[in-house]
Amino acid sequence: MAVITQYSALSNQGLASKTWRRMVRIDTVGADTSVVIKAMTQLALDCLVYAEGDSWFDKFTPIPSEGTNLLEEIRTPYVAGVVDVAHIGDEARDMVRGWQASRTREMFRLFPFKAILLSAGGNDLKNLFSDLFDNKGLQRAGLTSRLSASDLEGLATPASYTAFFRDVITSIQRFVDIRDDAQDPVTRKAPIFLHGYDYLQPRPAGATIFAGTKIGRGPWLYPSLLAAGLTDVEMRSVADAIVDELNRQLQLAFAGAPNVHVIDQRGLLTPADPQTRQASNDWLDEIHPTERGFAKLATNRWEVEIAKALGWSPAAGDLQDPLPTSNQSTALGGGSAAIA
C-alpha cells in the first residue's frame, strides 16, 4: 500500500504532448456488461477504469446539475472510459455481496481495467451518527439532552471509533480480494485507489434529491448531534475524530497490500460555515463538496497517480506541488498529516 505523495499536473494541459480531459463515463448502474461492450465498439478509448462506490461517484449525486461528483472532475491525458457502477446510499458491505459483487466479478472477467476507483465508507460514517445518538432514544423521544464532559471527550477522540470501522475495512478487503481473483490479467494487476474523507462541519444543509434514490434529503449528521445538545464547535470535533479514525484505519489496514493506494484528502477543503443551509466554502451541502471542491480534490489528490496507473510518465517540469492543507483536525489528538 502506498500513502500517496501528492503532486498536481501543471495546468493539466500540454503534458507529454497530450491534453488532459474528463473521463468518458460509461454509466451502467445495473452493471450491464453489454453497455460496456457497446461503448468499447463505438468509442475510441485508450483504456478502461472501473468505479464502484457511493454518491461521491454516482452521477445522480443529489443535486440536479453537472459537476457534483468526483468522477466528473478527474482528468487524465488519455481517452479513458470509466465504467461507473456506483449507487447513492451504498454502504461498503453492499459493494461486496450478492448481486453487486457478482456483477463486479463478471466485469473483472471480461474487461481489462487499468485502474480501479473505490469510494466506500461515507454512508457507513453517516450511519455511525445514528448508532451513537438516535439509538440512545434522544431523537425518538424528541428530547435535547446535554452529554457529560467525559462523553464529549470520548466522542471527540478518534480511538473511540476503532471498532465501528472494522466492518468497513473488512468489506474493502473483500473488494481487494475480488480484484486479486479477477480473470482478466490486466485487471488483476490494476491499482485500487481508496480514499478517506475531508473534514466537514455538521450543519442544517440538506440536498435536493432525485426520486427513487436511497440518499434521503439530509442533513445527515446535524440532527443527531443537535439532539445530543452539542455546539457547532463540538459537532466539528466529533466529525473530525470520525474522519481521522477512518483515514487511520484505511492506511493501517492496507499497509501491506500490493497495488492498493489510500488517498488522504484531509485538510484540503475549506469546511462550511456553521449553521449555513446553502452551499458554503467548498461544501455544497452537509456531506458533498461543491463542483469547485471536487475539482480541488481531483487535481491535488487523484489525477497524477491515476494518470501514471494508465501509463503516463511525467517528464521534467510536468509536476508542481499540490495545494497545501489549509485546516487541521479539531479532534482530540487529531491531525491532517498522513500516517507513513
N, C-alpha and C positions, 0 to 999 in steps of 0.2 A: 504494500500500500504506500502511496505517496501522498503526503500532505503538500499540495501543490505550491511551489514558489510562483508567485503571480507576476506576470508581465502583460502589458497590453500592446497590441499591434499598432504601430504608428499610423494613425488616421484610418486604419483598415482599408487603405487604398494603395494600389500600385505595388504591393509587395510581391516579390518573386514573379513580376510581370502578370499578376492576376488582380482582378478587382474582387474585393470581399463582398459577398452577397448573402442575403437571407436564405436559409434552408427552404427547400420546396416541401411543404407539408403534404404528406400522403395520409390523409385523415381516414382512419378506419377504426372508429370506436368499437365496432363489433369484431375487430381483429380479423377481418376478412382477407385472406391471402390473395384472393382474386383481384382485389383492389390494388395490391402491391404489384402483382404481375402486370396488370394493365398499365400502371404508372411507369413501370420499367420499360415497357414496349413503346410507350408514347412519348416519354421524356428522355432527353439526352443527359442522363445522370452520370456523374463521375463516381458516386459512391452512395451507400446507404447508411443511415443512422437509425437506431431504434430508441424510442422514447416511451417509457412506462411511468405512470405517476398519477398525480392529483391535479388540483386546479392550477398549480403553478405551470403546468404543461398544457392542460386541456384548452383547446381553442374556445370553449364555452365557459371560460373563467367568467364569473358572474358580473360582467359589465358588457353591455351590447356595443362595444367599439373595438377597434383594432389595437394591437399592441399591449394587451393586458395579460400576457403570459410570457414566460421566459423564452419559449421556443421561437416566438415572433422576433425576438431581439438578437438572437445569436447569429453571427455572420461567420462565414468561412471563405477561403479562397477557392472553393470548389462549387460545382453544381451538385449539392448534396441533398438527397431526398431523405426527409425524416419521417419515418413511419410512426405516427402518433396514435398510441392505444390508451392514452391517459383518460381517467374518469374523475370528474369532480366528486369529491366526498370520499374517495377511496382511502382506507387505512392501509398500512403496509401489508397486513396479512391478506387483504383482498387481492393483492397482486401476485400472490404465490400459491393460490389454492383454487381448486375447482376449474371452472371453465376458463378463467383468465390465464391460469398457469398453463393449461393445455394448449391454448392458442399461442402463447409465447413460445412454448416448445416447438409448435408447428412452424412458427415464423423462423425460429433458430435452426430448424431443419432445412428450410427451403432457401433462405436468403443469406447473402454474405454481408453482414453488418460490420462496419469497420469501427464503430463506436456505439456504446450503449449508455443512454442517459436515464437516470432513475431519480425521481422526486418522491420520496417516501418519508413519512413521519409527521407531516404537518397536521393531518387530521387526527392522528394519534395524540399530538400535542394539544390540540383543541379539546379532545375528549378528556384529557387529563384534568382540565379545569372542572369539568362536570363531576369527575370522580372525587376531586378534592372538596368541592363545595356543595354542589347540588345534592349529592348523595348523603350529605350530612343533614339534609332536611331544611336547610335555611331557605332555599327558594320555594320548596314545596309548601312551607309554612307561611311564606310571604313575609318573612322577618328579616330585618337587618341586624346582624349580630357582630359586635366588635370582637375580633380574635385577641387572644392574650399575646403579650410581648414574646413569649417563648414560641408560640405558634407562628407568629410573624417571622421570627428569626429562622425557624425551620423552613418556612416557605421560600425565604429569600436565599437559601443555601443550596447550591447545585446538587450536592451529595444526597439531598433528600429525595431525589427523583431517580436514583440509580436503578432501583428495582422496576420502576414503571417502564423504562425503555428497553428492558430485556427482551420483551416480545417483539418490539420493533427491530432490534438488532437481529434476533433470530429469523425474522421474516426476510430481512435484507440478505442475510447469509444464505437463505434458501434461494433467493433470486440469483445470487452469485453461483450457487450450485447448478441452477438451470443453465446459466451461461457456460459453465465448465463442462456440462453434458451435451452442449449443442452439437448437432451432427454436422453442421457446416463448419469446415476448418477455420475459415476467416472469422466467423462469429465466435467460435470457441476461444480465440485469442484476442478478441476485441476488448479494449479497456472499458470498464464501467466507471462512470462518473457519478458519484453520490454528492449530496450536499446537506449541510445543516441550514439553519435559518439565521437571519439577522435580527438584531434587537428591535423590538416593537413596543409601542405604547398602547396598552389596552384602552379603548375609548368607545364611545357610543356611535360608531360609524358602521352602518350596515352597508349592504350592497344590493343592487338590482340583480335579479336572477332570471334565468330562462326557465320556463315551465318544464317540469319533469326531472329537474336535477335534484341531487341529494344535499346540496350545499346549505340550504336554508338562507334566510335573509340577513343574519347577523344583527348586531355584533355577536361574536362568538365567545369572547373571553370576558368582556367587561361586565355583563350582568352577574355572573357568578362572583366576581371579585367585589363588585359593588354590594351585593347581598351579604358578603362577609365583612363589610364595613371598612374595606381598605381605601386608603387615599390614593390619589393618582401616582404619587411617588412610590408608595408601597406596591401598587399594581405593576409598575415598571420593574421594580426589583424582583418580584416573583416571576414575571415573564422572562427577564434576563437570566435568572437562575435556571429555568427550564431550558432555554435556548443553549446556555453554556453546557448543561449536562448532556443534551442530545449531541452536540458537537464533540464533546469529550468522548462519549461512548462510541460514536462513529469512528473516531480516529484510533482509539484503542482497539476496538474490535477488528478492524481491518488492517492493523499494522503489519501483519504477516501475509496478507492476501495478495497474490500476484495479480497485477494488472487491475487493481481496484484503486480509484483515486477519490479522496474526500476533499471537496471544495469548501473551504471555510469562508463564509460570506459575512461574518460578524464585523460590525463596526463601519461598514461601507456606507450604508444608507442612513439618512437623517431621519430619526423617528418622528412620528406625527406629534403635533402639539396636543397636550391633554385636553379632553372634553370636546374636541372638534368632531363634527359629524360628517364632514365632507373630506375631499382629498386634502392632505396636509403634508408638506415637505415631500418626502419620497414615497408616501403611502397613499394609495387610492382609497382603501377602506381599512378596516382594522388589521387584516392579515394578508392583503395583497398589495404589492408595490404599484406605483404608477407606471406608465409607459417609460418615463424617464428613469424611474428606479430600476425596472427590469433591464433597461439598456445599460445602466451603470454596472449592474451585476454581470451582464453578459460580456461587456467589453473588458472589465477589470478582473474577472474571476473565471470565465469559461472559455472564451474564444480561442486563445492561443493554444491551450492544451488540446482542445477538440481538433483544431486545425492540424496540429502535429500528429494526432492519432489518425487523421485522414490522409497523412502523407506529406504535409507541408514541413519544409526545413527552413527556418528563419535565417536570413542572411545577416551579415554585419549591418547594424543600424536599423534592422527591422523592428526591434522591440524597444519599448520605453517602460519605465517604472509605472505601475498602475497607480490609481488614486490611493492615497494613504487612508487608513482607518480614521474616521472622524469622530467616533464616540466610543466610550468604554462601557463595559458592563457595570451595572449598578447593583448586581447581586453581591452577597457577602462573599468575599474572596474570589469574585469573578474577574474575568478579563477577556479581551478580544484576541489575545495572541494565540496563534495556532499551537497545538501541542506537537512537539517534534517527535 
